[in-house]
Amino acid sequence: MSESVEICGEAENGREAIERVRELHPDLVILDIIMPVMNGIEAAHEIHRMSPSTKIVFFTIEDTPQAAAFARSIGVDGVVPKAAAGKELIPTLRRLLKAEH
């Protein structure tokens, strides 16, 4: 990315992700669908509710059109399969962060 991107926090599970968003007000959150304590779907729903301007990307092993369609239906802004991380993650983040500014 030509512009600087700052990683402002990390979380080990969905509940921690929600707390980090509450504390740090990030522009974008990357979640896995499968996480302990609270899964990414539940966390995305809560993050979208409390911080609608925060972009959400699922970075997941789930690589089906149904998973992507479901993610969009709950307000997730992008889905990047882990198998495609090398070619899709950075362009997806660029697109979403650029759309914000």
N, C-alpha and C positions, 0 to 999 in steps of 0.2 A: 504494500500500500504506500502511496506517495505521502499521504497524510499520516500523522502519528496516531496510533491506537493504544490506549492505556488499559491494561487489565487492572480493574479496580477491586476485584474480589473473587473469591472462589468459595464453593460450597460442596459438601460431601453428600448432600441429599436435598430433596425438594423443599423441605421445611427451611433448611438453612438458606437455600436460594431465595426464598421469599424474604427472609430476614435481611439478607445482603441487599436486595432490591430496596427494601424499606429504608435501610441505612444509607446506601450509596447512590441511589437514583441513577443507575446506568442508562446509557442510550440503547444498549443491546444486551441480551442475555442468551447464552447458549446452554440448552438443557438436553439431557438424554431423556428418552421416554422411560427407560427402566432405571430407576434409582431407589435406594432404600428410604425408609420412613414415609416419604410421600413421593409418588411417581411424577414424572415430568408433565403428564397431562393435567394432573391436579395442580401442580405448581404453576404451569402456564396459565391455567384458568384464573388462579388467584392473582398472579402477577398482572395479567391483562386487566383484571377488575380494579386493582389498586393503583396501577400505573399504566394507563392505556397508551401512553406515548412510547413506552419501552418496547423496542422491537424484540421478538422472540424467535430463536432458531432452534429447531430440534436437530441435534447431531446424534444420529442413532443408527443402530444396526438394521432397523426396520427399513427395508428398501422396496416398498410396494406402492403402486399408485393409490391404493386405498389408504395407506398410512399418510401419504402426502395430502390427499383430499380431506381426511379427517382432521389433520393438523390445521389446514386452512379454515375448516369449518369452526374450529374453536378459537380462531384469532391468531394462530401462529403465523409468522411472516415468512418463514422459510424452513425447508427440510433438507438436510444434507446427510446422505448415507455415509457411514464411517468408511465404507469401501471406496468412496469417491472423494475422500477428504483432500487428497493432493491436488485435485483439479477443480473442486467445487466450493470448498469452504471459504477461501479468501475472496473469490469473486462474489459469493453470496453476501459476505459481510460488507464488502465494498458497495455493492448495490444498495443494501439496506441503509448503511450509514450515509451514503450520498443522497438517498431519497429524503433523508431527514433534514439535510441542510439546504 
